[in-house]
Every structure is written in C-alpha cells, then in structure tokens.
Amino acid sequence: MCFHKSFAKSEQQLIEHYEASFRSIREELELLKERFSVLMAKDGALKEVTLARPQAVHDLLVTYSQKDNLPAHLTKPELNELKYLFKTLSGFHDDGLYRYHENGFDYLPAPILTAGEPAHFKLFRWGLVPFFMSDIEKAMTIRTQTLNCISEEMHEKPSFRDALKNGQRCLIPVTGFFEWRWLDEKGTVKIPYYITFRDQQIRSMAGLYSRWKDKTTGQYYYSYTVLTTRANSILEYVHNNKKRMPVFIAKEDEKAWLNRDLSAKDVSELCHPSLDESMRAYTISKMLTTRNTITNTPEVLEPMNYNTAIAEANRYLQAGDNKKALEAFKDAIAGEKIGMQDLLNAAGQEIKTELVLQERPAFLV
C-alpha cells in the first residue's frame, strides 16, 4: 500500500512539469499562516519562535502535549490545531514544497491536480471522504480506510465508485514514497525503504478525489486517495507482506488521466505496475517512526545499512552475550516488542540495501 510519501521540489518545477498555476494554493496558505500566528501569539513562549525555527516550535509543542503541561492560554483543541498547522506549513517554503516525509495518518493538505480544474493546483487532504458521509465524526473516521484505493476494486467499492464514475481523478506529485520489508510473518521486525527515482524528477501518483459538505457548518472538505496496483520487481521484495505499490501515471499520460471523458477501460489500463527504469529503493534509518522527532527533514532520506547492525549483533551472539546483541539490534531497528527470537530470525537474513528495477522484458520495450 502507500501511507507515507515524499515531495521536495520548487514551485517553479511543479508549474513547469504540469503547466498549472500555484496561485490558489498560495492564497490558502496565507490563511493557514494567519491562523497559525494567532494561535502562537496566545502563548508567551510560542510567540517568540517562528516557522524559521521549526525545532524550537516542535519542542514546545511536544512539551505542551505532555500530561498537565498545557499552557493556561491554549485549549486542548487549539494545541491540536497548532500541531496540525505546524506539520502542514513547515513543508511549504517561499519557493516551493519540501515535505521530505508525509505521514498519511496526519491527513495533511498537499498540492494535487484535479480533472475538474487541471490548470490550477489545489490543496486536498490525504484520506478520501465520500460525499455521502452523514456527519463529521464518520467523515473523519473513514479516512483511516481511504488513504489508498485498490485499483482493481475501485469500480465496486462504495467509498470510491462515485468519484470514479464522475471522472474525479487526480494527479499527486511526489519525489518518492516509503515502504517496509517484513522480516517475520507478523511484521514485528520491519526494515524501512525509501523508493525514489535516479533522475530526481517529479512523478505523478494516480488518485481519486472527493468534495464532502459538512451539513452542520456548510463547509467543504476536499480529499483524495492514492490508487494502488500489484507490485513490480522492486516492491515485491520491499513490500513483501502485501506486494502492492502506488499507481504511477507516466508523463505522457498525465493529461489523459485528467480527461473526464476517459473511458473506464482506459482508466483501468493505466492502473498497472510502474516499469520506470529510473526507480530505485534503498534502506533508511528508523528515524521515520521515531516518536517526538521531526521527520520532515532531508536526514530522513539518508541511507542506512542494516547488515552492519545485524553483523554487530551476531558478533555479540557468538561471544555469548545475548543482552548486548539484542541491545545492538534494537538500537538500529524500530520496534518496542523486538525480542531474542526476532534477532535470531533477522540475523540469518541478508537485507538488500539497494534495489533497482529489473530491465523490461523484450516484448514490453
């Protein structure tokens, strides 16, 4: 599936790739910044820092989230709103979007292009809310199930079939995404990979979008889902528990994907595994899932060789020091419940530190 993605490009690069305007996004961002400033000004410590010092803002928000540490001039809903606005705005710089890691379960708004208005980028939130949701609680709850849509089932699933029928397709710009390889059947020990492209160019995930109206407030909630398909050779190894991957729309097919008159047959034919020879995957550190850490930073994309950690653990095992072996293993690999049996299982496996897409079969060239 796909619950974590990445984008790091300038506004100008987005505009040139898609031949679309960024203006409406900048206007919406100004409103979000204004609300962020109002909330920050309520607290003496927060009003002294800005988005230019993200670590300082993050540290204060973490402190205030601890039990009995809520400042007197902020309510709990306001603090939650501040954290959401901080995550949203910290990736938008003056010249573009640099969201090195985006967790789908944060439901952050991101620039997408819709079939309804393909000439203008729009800020939509990840996790599709179908138009028929009856109230805000149900609408916000269903997002955990609609971050992805299995493309082979999109014609039948109630949450997606109306958007598909109405031609509500979208393009989601990315420069990469994240997946985990399971080293055991339950996924107790998982190795994170970053899947990206050697040419460092923008790619488009395929999606569906929706507009849901809150009948209580009259406000609209704009959202999208990422379509998935069966894995290619890289993702078969990396995403070995599900063997799925996002659908990518080739540059030459992007305009067709946003054509609302595209036939159902053509839509389905575009939802196939990517054979982009530029695709690569490599292991990264557990920073991605480390609590109370800013993951929207280039460091989250740095390579990590897990075979080194496993080799170190093996040396302790051979010396009979199981405690140090487990400590060395857990220091590198995320998971609070990792035990000795998990270590012994992982110690017998070699982790591929980098994978590239296999060459296309001759009949596909």
Buried (B, 14 or more C-beta within 10 A) or exposed (E): BBBBBBBBBBBEBBBEBBEBEBEBBEEEBEEBBEBBEEBBEBBEEBEEBEBEEBEBBBBBBBEBBEEEEBBEEBEEEBBEBBBBBBBBBBBBEEEBBBBBBBBBEBBBBBBBBBBBEBEBBBBBBBBBBBBEBEEBEEBBEBBEEBBBBBBEEBEEBEBBBBBBEBBBBBBBBBBBBBBBBBBBEEEBBBBBBBBBBEEEEBBBBBBBBBBBBBEEEEEEBBBBBBBBBBBBBBBBBBBBBEEBBBBBBBEEBBEBBBEEEBEEEEBEEBBEBBBBBBBBBBBBBBBBBEEEBBBBBEEBBEEBBBBEBBEBBBEBBEEEBBEBBBEBBBEBBBBEEBBEEBBBBBBEBEBBBEBBBEEEEEEEE
